Amino acid sequence: MSDSTTSAYRIQHLSGVENYSTWKIKMLDILTDMGLEDYTLGAITRPNDATAAADWSKKDRQTLSAIRLRVGDEPLVYISDASSAESAWSTLSDMYQPKGAIGIIQVRRKLFRTQCQEGEDINEHIRTMTRYRKELAALNSKISDDEFSITLLTSLPDSWDSFIQGVDTSSLSNSTALIARILEQARRKIAKPSSDDIALPANRFKGKSGKSSPPSPNSTCHGCGRPGHFISDCYDTAAGKTYTEQQKKENHRRYMRNKTRPNKSHRAHLAQEEDQPTETDYAFMGQDSGYNNLPPDTWLIDSACTKHIVRNKSLFSTYSETPGHSVKGFGQTPAVGQGTAAIATHSGKHAFNIALRNALHVPDAPFNLISQTHYQYSLPAPPRVK
């Protein structure tokens, strides 16, 4: 075999059972391109004619050499004295190809137990999961697109929960498209906070000296369906979250319903928890005419608030009901639950996922409030409540 032929097909050498499935696919592709795959599979037998037999022996030997040159030193021991390409191929298959129920179980264990840790290469993780799926297919144990999609999403780090929430169940039937979305999200290099409590950069509109102006209150975001901002300023879109048309309509309906509630008077309010008489939380919220034009889903930092206040239940990743709990200051407003709320925001071109622990679910609150004492002030902050 010429040096040019050898160098034209460079693949990782067979090392053992751990890379046999991948090596086998690549090796067959090489032999197919060389027109020699039939000698490997035994599809061409040695002819009786002397001239034809000599040509057969030459090509069979060429096939055997192509295989041996791409096998590591340890596996080479088992085929060093092989008399034909078919014999060498069968020996390697017997040695390294998983067979029977135990082979299927072993590969399935690897597939379902594989987890991508925070900071690991998403691309490499997906390649590993796909390789296990191909190995199962070779064992006649195929994984459907729906099952593989769910397994893949389950294996992603916790910081991907906001992205996963935006995946519609109808898209699970196309694992290739889902992988493309995951890879695109990985390319955006979403920051993974080292702490649950980090600063929340608010959506800011440039003033007179800036380059843009606030959207009209009647403007509707094409990403989430809520009025009051553009898709370029949408926190959910920046975090990769998507909505169906029906979900956009529901977001718009909920927004308009909340907007029709009467505004509170323009004075400072005292928000106080009443379910625990011995332990009271406060939130001083000063409202003026400047806040009247803000949508109800706006996030504000309260310098005196001792607990986060969240309006939307769907933002909670953990949740427990709190019957009888109420908050003063927004009227006698019930706090119907408490837990960890996962929210998405961005600073410039960088998107962030933020977890707010021990947040109160107050659906009738005029805005979402973030307790300044419960997160580290490390990024440009949103407008503070004065």
BAFIMAR-260064 format. One record per residue (C-alpha): residue in three letters; x, z, y. Coordinates in steps of 0.1 Angstrom, whole numbers, plus 5000, padded with zeros to 4 digits. Each point is the difference from the previous one (the first is absolute). Last residue first. Example, Ala and Ser with C-alpha at 12.3 -4.5 7.8 and 13.67 -1.06 7.14 Angstrom:
2
ATOM  rest  X  Z  Y
ATOM  Ser  5137  5071  4989
ATOM  Ala  4986  5007  4966
//
This chain:
386
ATOM  rest  X  Z  Y
ATOM  Lys  4641  5464  5550
ATOM  Val  4996  4982  4968
ATOM  Arg  5031  4981  4993
ATOM  Pro  5002  4962  5001
ATOM  Pro  5017  4988  4968
ATOM  Ala  5036  5011  4992
ATOM  Pro  5032  4980  4997
ATOM  Leu  5017  5013  4969
ATOM  Ser  5016  5033  4988
ATOM  Tyr  4974  5028  5008
ATOM  Gln  4998  5017  4967
ATOM  Tyr  4964  5006  4988
ATOM  His  4976  5029  4998
ATOM  Thr  5005  5016  5034
ATOM  Gln  4988  4968  5017
ATOM  Ser  4967  5002  4982
ATOM  Ile  4986  4965  4997
ATOM  Leu  4964  4993  5013
ATOM  Asn  4977  4972  4989
ATOM  Phe  4974  4993  5027
ATOM  Pro  4964  5010  5010
ATOM  Ala  4997  5023  4969
ATOM  Asp  4968  4992  4980
ATOM  Pro  5018  4992  4967
ATOM  Val  5020  5032  5000
ATOM  His  5023  5000  4969
ATOM  Leu  5026  5027  5007
ATOM  Ala  5036  4992  4993
ATOM  Asn  5020  5024  4978
ATOM  Arg  5029  4975  4997
ATOM  Leu  5002  4969  5021
ATOM  Ala  5018  4972  4981
ATOM  Ile  5015  4971  5020
ATOM  Asn  5007  4965  4989
ATOM  Phe  5021  4980  5025
ATOM  Ala  5003  4964  5011
ATOM  His  5030  4987  5019
ATOM  Lys  4996  4970  5023
ATOM  Gly  4995  5021  5031
ATOM  Ser  4991  5035  4988
ATOM  His  4973  4998  4974
ATOM  Thr  4970  5020  4986
ATOM  Ala  4984  5008  4967
ATOM  Ile  4982  5031  4990
ATOM  Ala  4999  5022  4968
ATOM  Ala  4979  5031  5004
ATOM  Thr  5008  5031  4979
ATOM  Gly  4971  5024  4995
ATOM  Gln  4970  5016  5016
ATOM  Gly  4962  4994  4999
ATOM  Val  4967  5001  5018
ATOM  Ala  5012  5013  5034
ATOM  Pro  4966  5004  5016
ATOM  Thr  4996  4996  5038
ATOM  Gln  4983  5027  5021
ATOM  Gly  5006  4980  5031
ATOM  Phe  5033  4983  5003
ATOM  Gly  5017  5032  5011
ATOM  Lys  4993  5021  4969
ATOM  Val  5009  4989  4965
ATOM  Ser  4980  5008  4969
ATOM  His  5004  5010  4964
ATOM  Gly  4969  5009  4980
ATOM  Pro  5010  4978  4971
ATOM  Thr  5037  4991  4999
ATOM  Glu  5003  4971  4975
ATOM  Ser  5034  4992  4985
ATOM  Tyr  5021  4969  5005
ATOM  Thr  5033  4984  4991
ATOM  Ser  5009  4964  5010
ATOM  Phe  4978  5003  5031
ATOM  Leu  4997  4969  5022
ATOM  Ser  4967  4990  4985
ATOM  Lys  4984  5031  5015
ATOM  Asn  5003  4986  5036
ATOM  Arg  4997  5025  5029
ATOM  Val  5033  5019  4997
ATOM  Ile  5009  5032  5018
ATOM  His  5035  5014  4996
ATOM  Lys  5004  5037  5001
ATOM  Thr  5015  5025  5025
ATOM  Cys  4991  4979  5031
ATOM  Ala  5018  5012  5032
ATOM  Ser  5021  4970  5007
ATOM  Asp  4973  4976  4989
ATOM  Ile  5012  4965  4990
ATOM  Leu  4975  4972  5002
ATOM  Trp  4989  4975  4973
ATOM  Thr  4973  4975  5010
ATOM  Asp  4972  4995  4974
ATOM  Pro  4973  5008  5026
ATOM  Pro  5011  4969  5021
ATOM  Leu  5015  5009  5034
ATOM  Asn  4980  4989  5031
ATOM  Asn  4988  5035  5007
ATOM  Tyr  5034  5015  4998
ATOM  Gly  5011  4990  5035
ATOM  Ser  4968  5016  5014
ATOM  Asp  5014  5034  4991
ATOM  Gln  5002  5022  4970
ATOM  Gly  5022  5029  4995
ATOM  Met  5003  5012  4964
ATOM  Phe  5013  5034  4992
ATOM  Ala  5000  5003  4962
ATOM  Tyr  4999  5035  4984
ATOM  Asp  5003  5015  4966
ATOM  Thr  4987  5035  4991
ATOM  Glu  5011  5022  4972
ATOM  Thr  4982  5034  4995
ATOM  Pro  4965  4985  5005
ATOM  Gln  5006  4973  4974
ATOM  Asp  4971  4975  4999
ATOM  Glu  4998  4998  5038
ATOM  Glu  5026  4975  5010
ATOM  Gln  5004  4996  5038
ATOM  Ala  5001  4970  5022
ATOM  Leu  5001  5010  5037
ATOM  His  4990  4972  5023
ATOM  Ala  5014  4991  5034
ATOM  Arg  4976  4983  5023
ATOM  His  4986  4965  5005
ATOM  Ser  4967  5005  4982
ATOM  Lys  4996  4987  4965
ATOM  Asn  4990  4964  4994
ATOM  Pro  4967  4993  4982
ATOM  Arg  5002  4983  4966
ATOM  Thr  4997  4962  5003
ATOM  Lys  5038  4995  4993
ATOM  Asn  4996  5016  4965
ATOM  Arg  4974  4975  4989
ATOM  Met  5021  4971  5015
ATOM  Tyr  5031  5011  4980
ATOM  Arg  4980  5004  4968
ATOM  Arg  4985  4966  5003
ATOM  His  5034  4984  5008
ATOM  Asn  5016  5017  4970
ATOM  Glu  4971  4989  4978
ATOM  Lys  5003  4964  5012
ATOM  Lys  5037  5000  4992
ATOM  Gln  4993  5014  4966
ATOM  Gln  4975  4972  4993
ATOM  Glu  5026  4974  5011
ATOM  Thr  5025  5015  4976
ATOM  Tyr  5027  5022  5015
ATOM  Thr  5038  4999  4999
ATOM  Lys  5027  5027  5004
ATOM  Gly  5035  4988  5005
ATOM  Ala  5012  5029  5022
ATOM  Ala  5000  4978  5031
ATOM  Thr  4965  4988  4992
ATOM  Asp  4987  5036  4997
ATOM  Tyr  5016  5011  5033
ATOM  Cys  4984  4970  5019
ATOM  Asp  5019  4990  5032
ATOM  Ser  5005  4964  4990
ATOM  Ile  4965  4999  4986
ATOM  Phe  4986  5007  5035
ATOM  His  4984  5032  5012
ATOM  Gly  4967  5015  5012
ATOM  Pro  4976  4990  4972
ATOM  Arg  5005  5007  4963
ATOM  Gly  5000  4972  4974
ATOM  Cys  5032  5011  4983
ATOM  Gly  5022  4968  5003
ATOM  His  4979  4978  5023
ATOM  Cys  5000  5027  5026
ATOM  Thr  4969  4998  5022
ATOM  Ser  5000  4997  5038
ATOM  Asn  4970  5017  5016
ATOM  Pro  5021  5028  5015
ATOM  Ser  5021  4972  5016
ATOM  Pro  5036  5001  4990
ATOM  Pro  5025  5019  5021
ATOM  Ser  5025  4978  5019
ATOM  Ser  5033  4983  4990
ATOM  Lys  5034  4993  5014
ATOM  Gly  5007  5033  5018
ATOM  Ser  5005  5008  5036
ATOM  Lys  4963  5006  5005
ATOM  Gly  4997  5022  4970
ATOM  Lys  5008  4993  4964
ATOM  Phe  4976  5011  4973
ATOM  Arg  5011  5027  4976
ATOM  Asn  4990  5005  4963
ATOM  Ala  5012  5034  4993
ATOM  Pro  5034  5010  4985
ATOM  Leu  4992  5029  4976
ATOM  Ala  5029  5023  4996
ATOM  Ile  5009  5012  4965
ATOM  Asp  4985  5026  4976
ATOM  Asp  5001  4991  4963
ATOM  Ser  5037  4999  5001
ATOM  Ser  5026  4974  4990
ATOM  Pro  4977  4973  5013
ATOM  Lys  5001  4967  4981
ATOM  Ala  5004  4972  5025
ATOM  Ile  4984  4967  4991
ATOM  Lys  5027  4974  4995
ATOM  Arg  4979  4970  5008
ATOM  Arg  5016  4983  4971
ATOM  Ala  4984  5025  4977
ATOM  Gln  4966  4991  5012
ATOM  Glu  5007  4963  4993
ATOM  Leu  5012  5010  4965
ATOM  Ile  4969  5019  4994
ATOM  Arg  4978  4972  5012
ATOM  Ala  5018  4974  4978
ATOM  Ile  4996  5024  4970
ATOM  Leu  4963  5001  5007
ATOM  Ala  4998  4962  5001
ATOM  Thr  5017  4998  4966
ATOM  Ser  4979  5028  4986
ATOM  Asn  4968  4980  5006
ATOM  Ser  4971  5020  4984
ATOM  Leu  5008  5030  5022
ATOM  Ser  4988  4982  5031
ATOM  Ser  4964  5008  4994
ATOM  Thr  5009  5037  5001
ATOM  Asp  5009  4997  5037
ATOM  Val  5034  5013  5009
ATOM  Gly  4999  5019  5033
ATOM  Gln  5002  5034  4984
ATOM  Ile  5031  4988  4982
ATOM  Phe  5018  4994  5033
ATOM  Ser  4991  5035  5013
ATOM  Asp  5012  5015  4966
ATOM  Trp  5034  4983  5003
ATOM  Ser  5018  5032  5011
ATOM  Asp  4990  5014  4966
ATOM  Pro  5025  4977  4983
ATOM  Leu  4988  4970  4979
ATOM  Ser  4994  5003  4963
ATOM  Thr  4962  5002  5003
ATOM  Leu  4999  4967  5018
ATOM  Leu  5019  4983  4972
ATOM  Thr  4978  5015  4973
ATOM  Ile  4969  4990  5019
ATOM  Ser  5013  4964  5004
ATOM  Phe  5011  4999  4963
ATOM  Glu  4965  5011  4988
ATOM  Asp  4982  4974  5022
ATOM  Asp  5024  4972  4991
ATOM  Ser  4996  5006  4963
ATOM  Ile  5028  5014  4979
ATOM  Lys  5008  4980  4970
ATOM  Ser  5009  5015  4966
ATOM  Asn  5012  4970  4980
ATOM  Leu  5036  5014  4998
ATOM  Ala  5013  4974  5024
ATOM  Ala  4972  5010  5023
ATOM  Leu  5012  5036  4998
ATOM  Glu  5035  4988  5010
ATOM  Lys  4985  4981  5029
ATOM  Arg  4983  5031  5013
ATOM  Tyr  5032  5020  4998
ATOM  Arg  5018  4973  5020
ATOM  Thr  4972  5001  5026
ATOM  Met  5005  5038  5005
ATOM  Thr  5038  4996  5003
ATOM  Arg  4996  4972  5025
ATOM  Ile  4975  5020  5020
ATOM  His  5025  5029  5002
ATOM  Glu  5028  4977  5010
ATOM  Asn  4980  4987  5029
ATOM  Ile  4988  5035  5011
ATOM  Asp  5036  5012  5003
ATOM  Glu  5000  5038  4999
ATOM  Gly  4995  5021  5032
ATOM  Glu  4973  5022  4986
ATOM  Gln  4999  4997  4962
ATOM  Cys  4985  4971  4981
ATOM  Gln  4984  5012  4968
ATOM  Thr  5003  4986  4965
ATOM  Arg  4980  5020  4975
ATOM  Phe  4973  4974  4994
ATOM  Leu  5024  4971  4993
ATOM  Lys  5026  5020  4980
ATOM  Arg  4973  5015  4978
ATOM  Arg  4985  4966  4995
ATOM  Val  5033  4986  4989
ATOM  Gln  5005  5028  4974
ATOM  Ile  4964  4998  4988
ATOM  Ile  5002  4962  4995
ATOM  Gly  5033  5003  4980
ATOM  Ile  4985  5028  4979
ATOM  Ala  4970  4979  4992
ATOM  Gly  5019  4971  4985
ATOM  Lys  5033  4985  5012
ATOM  Pro  5025  5005  5027
ATOM  Gln  5024  4970  5002
ATOM  Tyr  5036  5013  4999
ATOM  Met  5015  4997  4965
ATOM  Asp  4976  4977  4983
ATOM  Ser  4999  4977  5030
ATOM  Leu  5038  5000  5002
ATOM  Thr  5002  4990  4963
ATOM  Ser  4974  4973  5004
ATOM  Trp  5020  4984  5029
ATOM  Ala  5033  5001  4980
ATOM  Ser  4984  4984  4969
ATOM  Glu  4983  4973  5021
ATOM  Ala  5032  4992  5018
ATOM  Ser  5018  4995  4966
ATOM  Ser  5027  5016  4978
ATOM  Ala  4999  5034  5016
ATOM  Asp  5034  5018  4996
ATOM  Ser  5002  5015  5035
ATOM  Ile  4963  5006  5001
ATOM  Tyr  4998  5038  4995
ATOM  Val  5033  5007  5017
ATOM  Leu  4989  4981  5031
ATOM  Pro  4974  5027  5007
ATOM  Glu  5028  5024  5010
ATOM  Asp  5022  4975  5019
ATOM  Gly  4972  4987  5022
ATOM  Val  4981  4968  4993
ATOM  Arg  4999  4970  5023
ATOM  Leu  5029  4981  4985
ATOM  Arg  4986  5006  4966
ATOM  Ile  4967  4982  5008
ATOM  Ala  5017  4969  5015
ATOM  Ser  5024  4999  4971
ATOM  Leu  4971  5000  4974
ATOM  Thr  4983  4971  5019
ATOM  Gln  5033  4979  5000
ATOM  Arg  5004  5007  4963
ATOM  Asp  4964  4988  4994
ATOM  Lys  5008  4969  5021
ATOM  Lys  5031  4992  4980
ATOM  Ser  4984  5007  4967
ATOM  Trp  4971  4977  5008
ATOM  Asp  5023  4972  5010
ATOM  Ala  5018  5004  4967
ATOM  Ala  4967  5001  4981
ATOM  Ala  4989  4968  5017
ATOM  Thr  5031  4982  4989
ATOM  Ala  4998  5014  4964
ATOM  Asp  4963  4993  4996
ATOM  Asn  4983  5029  4983
ATOM  Pro  4988  5016  5033
ATOM  Arg  5006  5037  5009
ATOM  Thr  4967  5014  5012
ATOM  Ile  4986  4998  5036
ATOM  Ala  4973  5026  5009
ATOM  Gly  5023  5028  4990
ATOM  Leu  4993  5020  5032
ATOM  Thr  5036  4999  5013
ATOM  Tyr  5005  4963  4990
ATOM  Asp  4967  4991  5018
ATOM  Glu  5012  5016  5032
ATOM  Leu  5030  4976  5004
ATOM  Gly  4989  4976  5027
ATOM  Met  5024  5016  5025
ATOM  Asp  4972  5009  5023
ATOM  Thr  4981  5015  4971
ATOM  Leu  5031  5019  4989
ATOM  Ile  5003  5015  5035
ATOM  Asp  4963  5009  5001
ATOM  Leu  5002  5016  4965
ATOM  Met  5029  5021  5012
ATOM  Lys  4981  5012  5031
ATOM  Ile  4970  5011  4981
ATOM  Lys  5021  5017  4973
ATOM  Trp  5022  5018  5026
ATOM  Thr  4969  5015  5016
ATOM  Ser  4986  5013  4967
ATOM  Tyr  5034  5011  4988
ATOM  Asn  5009  5021  5030
ATOM  Glu  4995  5036  4988
ATOM  Val  5002  4990  4963
ATOM  Gly  5037  4992  5003
ATOM  Ser  5027  4987  5023
ATOM  Leu  4991  4963  5002
ATOM  His  5021  4985  5027
ATOM  Gln  4987  4997  5036
ATOM  Ile  4995  4963  5008
ATOM  Arg  5022  4972  5011
ATOM  Tyr  4989  4965  4991
ATOM  Ala  5020  4974  5019
ATOM  Ser  5032  5018  4992
ATOM  Thr  4997  4992  4963
ATOM  Thr  4992  4963  5006
ATOM  Ser  5028  4996  5024
ATOM  Asp  5025  5017  4977
ATOM  Ser  4991  4974  4973
ATOM  Met  4986  5010  4966
//
